[in-house]
Amino acid sequence: MINPTLNLYGLFVPAFLVMALAAWGCLKIAHAGLARIGFYKVTVHPALTDLALYVLILTGLSALFIQ
């Protein structure tokens, strides 16, 4: 099971916050790649597509680190 907090030099940071920031970074990389190939021209609402991708990436990261 994942430790719910990380100790960074005496500062306790929630592990979910670290995963959320990592998912945001992965989303920015994926967004740049998808925008380059023209994926967002096909979607109806690009912001909702980004939200769905963020949730999928965050779920995948949490499932990866929960084991």
C-alpha positions in Angstrom: 0.0 0.0 0.0 1.2 3.5 -0.8 2.3 5.8 2.0 -0.2 8.6 2.1 2.4 11.3 2.7 6.0 11.9 1.6 8.5 13.5 3.8 10.6 16.0 1.9 13.1 17.5 4.4 10.5 17.8 7.1 7.6 18.9 4.8 4.9 16.3 4.6 3.4 16.3 1.0 0.5 14.1 0.1 1.4 11.3 -2.3 -1.7 12.1 -4.4 -0.4 15.6 -5.0 2.9 14.2 -6.4 0.9 11.9 -8.6 -1.4 14.7 -9.7 1.6 16.9 -10.7 3.2 14.0 -12.6 -0.1 13.4 -14.4 -0.3 17.0 -15.3 3.3 16.9 -16.8 2.4 13.8 -18.8 -0.7 15.5 -20.0 1.2 18.5 -21.3 3.6 16.2 -23.2 0.6 14.3 -24.6 -1.2 17.5 -25.5 1.7 18.8 -27.5 2.0 15.6 -29.4 -1.8 15.3 -30.1 -1.9 19.0 -31.2 0.9 18.4 -33.6 -0.8 15.5 -35.3 -4.1 17.5 -35.5 -6.1 15.3 -33.0 -7.9 18.3 -31.5 -9.5 19.3 -34.9 -11.5 16.1 -34.8 -12.7 16.4 -31.2 -15.9 18.3 -30.3 -14.6 19.9 -27.1 -10.8 19.9 -26.7 -11.0 21.0 -23.0 -13.2 18.0 -22.1 -10.8 15.7 -24.0 -7.9 17.1 -22.0 -9.8 16.5 -18.8 -10.6 12.9 -19.7 -7.0 12.3 -20.7 -5.8 13.8 -17.3 -8.2 11.5 -15.4 -7.0 8.5 -17.3 -3.3 9.3 -16.8 -3.9 10.0 -13.1 -5.8 6.8 -12.7 -3.1 4.9 -14.4 -0.4 6.4 -12.2 -2.3 5.8 -9.0 -3.0 2.1 -10.0 0.7 1.8 -10.8 1.9 3.1 -7.4 -0.9 1.6 -5.2 0.5 -2.0 -5.7 
